[in-house]
């Protein structure tokens, strides 16, 4: 059973997600991108880990909290600028989540745990952090990769897919392989090609 605090936190997170100026059409209806994205995060978490603890559920629901307020264009082009943007975003998401969770009367232990998950601390040794990473990768493959593939050369796409695959656990891999069958033909072809190259080493 979800606690009242969890339901309140989800409601507050969703209120923030509805402010996202970017939209997506879902079943003929236009909805804020962040609202849809985070609901898919919750969907995949429930699929991978039905008994997930409350901090992990919270982290999945605020993974990109108010991300649109810190655009990539505020940072220099290139790899160093991108990495700095991502690092600043992670801290921002953790801080924003903490403020919301305090409004819901969560204690600092839970708030710190959610922050650690968002900051991907101990990713290689923390099973919950790995589960969150799997969820992030699956949502990317399901909802973002097809559009992304239309904007970039195949070589870059294959590199990104191989890096995404390397971040995932065997459980995440199994779900990704099932997901391939649901992707548009070209996106599925690219993912299969990337996986074939990975398996060859």
Order of alpha helices (4+ residues) and beta strands (2+ residues): alpha-beta-beta-alpha-alpha-alpha-alpha-alpha-alpha-alpha-alpha-alpha
